[in-house]
Amino acid sequence: MADGIGQAGEEAPVVEIAVEKAAINPARLQEELAAALGEGYVGLSTGGKPGAVRVFLRDKADTERARGLVAAHDAAKLSTDQQKEADRAAVIKQLRGKAWAAWTAQDKEEALRILAERLLDGA
């Protein structure tokens, strides 16, 4: 398919639904929809328009469930990656406030872990 969904030669229809939602966190909503709908979930798009989200599904039967998930979505909650980065930032802020001589073995281990994660994650 032209959009890269599915196997070569496989033409599966994609169902698109539009849902109005005042505020969303696209990364978190993506995780929620993927977790709840599994293979039935294809993707989402905000189209750059505040207050609207388009959800793409493999099966029309999932449309009401997807609408419910979008309605229940809490934009204030962070995605897994966002939470991980917020946790890293909090540790870095705390370490920056300490003189090197005051760093504990645990502080040094945390700093090393964060550096290693960033190197391995490419962040």
Secondary structure, 3 states (H helix, E strand, C coil): CCCCCCCCCCCCCCEEEEEECCCCCHHHHHHHHHHHHHHHEEEEECCCCCCEEEEEECCHHHHHHHHHHHHHCCCCCCCHHHHHHHHHHHHHHHHHCCCHHHCCHHHHHHHHHHHHHHHHHCC
